[in-house]
Amino acid sequence: MPVSGAHFSVAGGLTNAVATAVRFDCGTLQLFTKNANQWAAKPIADADATAFKTAADLAKLQFLTAHDSYLINLAAPGDQLFQKSIGAFVIEWERAEQLGLAYLVTHPGAHVGSGDDAGLQRVIKALDVASASCPGLKTQILLETTAGQGTTLGHRFEHLAAIRAGVREPDRFGVCLDTCHVFAAGYPIHLRDGFDATFEEFDAVIGLEHLKLFHVNDSVKPLGSRVDRHAGLGLGQIGEGAFRMLVNDPRFDALPMILETPKEGPDGEELDPINLAKLRVEYRSR
């Protein structure tokens, strides 16, 4: 059975994310190690890092994951933003390592008009520079599939394959597949044939052995919309069928599945327990 969890807030302290994971009986979690909408970050105190790792160990959490800042653009054609993004990414990688995280998820970036090929070459260069600046770190970087909004790269499996093929140390880079993103990008995972074809294509282009984690989200917008808007499981355009297929697929039994679905309902009710129950119980029943 896949290990399930969600993205949890660290407001008030890093260990609060662990406490929430425990409250919802999760086996994994994702967090931001800093404010995702700011460049600056106060260093993590050694005591805080130790407390986080101790709490996560006691909770027996696996596949601990961070997502990097939304401001980072490793495909930026302009040197100022490009260099600033590399520096910020290195800090994100070091913070994830300090917390003992298994994975750091990143979006490949946006080419901002320079074109896919030029953008991918910038990402490869950026990751090589960052990798050289972070020798020996155990946290693996996961390139996330994207919806392809604007000039964002990563909406085709070929993009992620090209990045992994181009970097000097490909083993440091795996893949995170976001269900909302691939659906919005045009992969028809809502249909049995489309689900099978999507993962056959993923295997042929990237290799299923490089798939390390799922972001499990429904989509507000329709197939091929190229718009990234998450919905609760079974409440969007993807529908329940895809998630039933996902959690019952033996190929993915050992992979973590992390929710990034809406947190509150219209009356303020917590939605994470509802979506987690769908993953663990409702969709697992055949």
Secondary structure as GFF3:
##gff-version 3
##sequence-region A 1 286
A	DSSP	beta_strand	3	7	.	.	.	ID=ss1
A	DSSP	alpha_helix	15	23	.	.	.	ID=ss2
A	DSSP	beta_strand	28	31	.	.	.	ID=ss3
A	DSSP	alpha_helix	46	58	.	.	.	ID=ss4
A	DSSP	beta_strand	65	67	.	.	.	ID=ss5
A	DSSP	alpha_helix	79	98	.	.	.	ID=ss6
A	DSSP	beta_strand	103	106	.	.	.	ID=ss7
A	DSSP	alpha_helix	116	133	.	.	.	ID=ss8
A	DSSP	beta_strand	140	144	.	.	.	ID=ss9
A	DSSP	alpha_helix	157	166	.	.	.	ID=ss10
A	DSSP	three_ten_helix	170	172	.	.	.	ID=ss11
A	DSSP	beta_strand	173	178	.	.	.	ID=ss12
A	DSSP	alpha_helix	179	185	.	.	.	ID=ss13
A	DSSP	alpha_helix	192	205	.	.	.	ID=ss14
A	DSSP	three_ten_helix	208	210	.	.	.	ID=ss15
A	DSSP	beta_strand	211	216	.	.	.	ID=ss16
A	DSSP	beta_strand	218	219	.	.	.	ID=ss17
A	DSSP	beta_strand	230	231	.	.	.	ID=ss18
A	DSSP	alpha_helix	240	247	.	.	.	ID=ss19
A	DSSP	three_ten_helix	250	252	.	.	.	ID=ss20
A	DSSP	beta_strand	256	259	.	.	.	ID=ss21
A	DSSP	alpha_helix	272	277	.	.	.	ID=ss22
A	DSSP	pi_helix	278	282	.	.	.	ID=ss23
###
